[in-house]
Amino acid sequence: MPRPLLSYAAELGPSDRDPVRVAEPVERRRLGRETVLLLGVSLGASAIWSVLSIIEKLTRNVPLRSQTTAMNQSATPDRPWLDLGYQLAGILIQVVPVALAIYLLATVLRPSARVGAARFMGFDRTEPLRDLLRGVGLAALIGLPGLGFYFLAKAIGINTNVSAANLTDVWWSAPVLTLAAIGNALVEEVVMVGYLFTRWRQLAWSWPVVIGVSALIRGTYHLYQGFGGFAGNVVMGLVLGYVFARTRRVMPLVICHALLDIVAFVGYSILTSRGVTV
């Protein structure tokens, strides 16, 4: 029997690529506040709204399995040209924390004096083929069981029906859904893994704590979907966190996440347009 995932993580040492510089005690307080603030304007805020959303759903007089969670909705369906503007603006605003995270790593208590912030977390193009293969492999490893778990969670009543794409039927819907998927991948993997893992290691957190806390936050900001979404994303967070700890490359995680969301968003849109109920 293989050892549990976190027992492997407990044995991880600093990456051979470039060991992270652990901050001094006085610097750790500053970094701790920085991580809380960045979470507060990105995924931490999403987690708070997600908790409120699941409370609202649970207090309805309707079972969770009978409720629908709508994603990627049109803002002005009667004016597609304006709706496109809303969608693109939302995606651009969403990825601002990604730029902020890289900027902070590059300018405030840099984790390494040898390489830049993006390169340090493996958010670059130095290993394109290996990153692509890892990303595709991870997407298959997570996506197929994840789809089965979603249907199981709905069947046993712990998840809502997730309507993944609700844009009007216009020519730009598939490209915008693809951009939205890439935006999600960038925010969740660069901020949640690349940035936070680096900062938390600078705070001298152990690998199991880093991976575990990150996975719990990831699950929490998916609670709006139901408890199935929470559990599935916790597992996804553990897997991706372990991979990052072993490789120190965030690019495969971005590729994996983007592929999962592209299939979910665009695939759902295609199926529903043909009358298939998902």
Residue pairs with C-beta under 8 A, 6 or more apart in sequence:
5 238
5 239
5 242
6 208
6 211
6 212
6 238
8 242
9 207
9 208
9 211
9 241
9 242
9 245
10 206
10 207
10 208
12 207
12 245
12 246
14 20
15 248
17 248
18 112
18 114
18 115
18 120
20 111
20 112
20 198
20 201
20 202
21 109
21 110
21 111
21 112
21 113
21 202
22 201
22 202
22 203
22 204
23 30
23 31
23 109
23 202
23 203
23 204
27 109
28 202
28 203
28 204
30 108
30 109
31 108
31 109
31 199
31 202
31 203
32 203
34 104
34 108
34 199
35 196
35 199
35 200
36 44
38 97
38 100
38 101
38 104
38 191
38 195
39 45
39 196
39 217
41 97
41 100
42 97
42 187
42 191
43 97
43 187
43 188
43 191
43 192
43 217
43 218
43 221
44 217
44 221
46 221
47 217
47 220
47 221
47 223
49 224
50 220
50 221
50 222
50 223
50 224
51 220
51 223
53 223
53 224
54 223
54 224
54 226
54 227
57 64
57 67
57 160
57 224
57 226
58 64
60 67
63 157
64 157
64 158
64 159
64 160
64 226
64 227
65 154
65 155
65 157
65 158
65 159
65 160
65 161
66 161
67 160
67 161
68 160
68 161
68 162
68 163
69 160
69 161
69 162
69 163
69 224
69 225
69 226
70 163
70 166
71 162
71 163
71 164
71 165
71 166
71 265
72 164
72 165
72 166
72 167
72 177
72 180
72 265
73 166
73 167
74 83
74 166
74 167
74 168
75 82
75 83
75 86
75 87
76 82
76 83
76 86
77 83
77 168
80 168
80 170
80 172
83 167
83 168
83 170
84 170
84 172
84 176
87 167
87 176
87 180
88 176
88 179
90 180
91 176
91 179
91 180
91 183
94 183
94 184
94 187
95 183
95 186
95 187
97 187
97 191
98 186
98 187
98 190
98 191
101 190
101 191
101 194
101 195
102 117
102 118
102 123
102 190
102 195
103 117
104 195
105 111
105 117
105 120
105 121
105 195
105 198
105 199
106 116
106 117
106 118
109 202
110 117
111 117
111 120
111 198
111 199
111 201
111 202
112 120
118 124
119 126
120 198
121 190
121 193
121 194
121 195
121 197
121 198
121 248
121 250
122 194
122 244
122 247
122 248
122 249
122 250
122 251
123 190
123 194
123 250
123 251
123 254
124 251
125 251
127 249
127 251
130 252
131 249
131 251
131 252
131 255
132 252
132 255
134 243
134 247
134 249
134 252
134 255
134 256
135 251
135 252
135 253
135 254
135 255
135 256
135 258
135 259
136 255
136 256
136 259
138 239
138 240
138 243
138 252
138 253
138 255
138 256
139 255
139 256
139 259
139 260
139 263
141 239
142 236
142 239
142 256
142 260
143 259
143 260
143 263
146 232
146 236
146 260
149 228
149 231
149 232
150 159
150 162
150 228
150 229
150 232
152 228
153 159
153 226
153 227
153 228
153 229
153 231
153 232
154 160
154 161
154 228
158 226
158 227
158 228
159 225
159 226
159 227
159 228
159 229
160 225
160 226
162 225
162 229
163 268
164 264
164 265
164 268
164 269
164 278
165 173
165 177
165 265
165 266
165 268
165 269
165 272
167 173
167 176
167 177
167 269
169 273
173 269
174 266
174 269
177 262
177 265
177 266
177 269
178 262
178 265
178 266
180 261
180 265
181 258
181 260
181 261
181 262
181 264
181 265
181 266
182 258
182 261
182 262
184 257
184 258
184 261
185 253
185 254
185 255
185 256
185 257
185 258
185 261
186 254
188 218
188 257
189 240
189 250
189 253
189 254
189 257
190 250
190 254
192 214
192 217
192 218
192 237
193 214
193 240
193 241
193 244
193 250
193 253
194 244
194 250
196 210
196 214
197 210
197 214
197 241
197 244
197 245
200 209
200 210
200 213
201 207
201 210
205 213
207 245
210 241
210 245
211 237
211 238
211 241
211 242
211 245
212 238
214 237
214 241
215 233
215 234
215 235
215 236
215 237
215 238
215 241
216 234
216 237
217 237
218 233
218 234
218 236
218 237
219 229
219 230
219 231
219 232
219 233
219 234
219 237
220 230
222 229
222 230
222 232
222 233
223 229
223 230
240 253
240 256
240 257
243 252
243 253
244 250
244 253
268 278
271 278
272 278
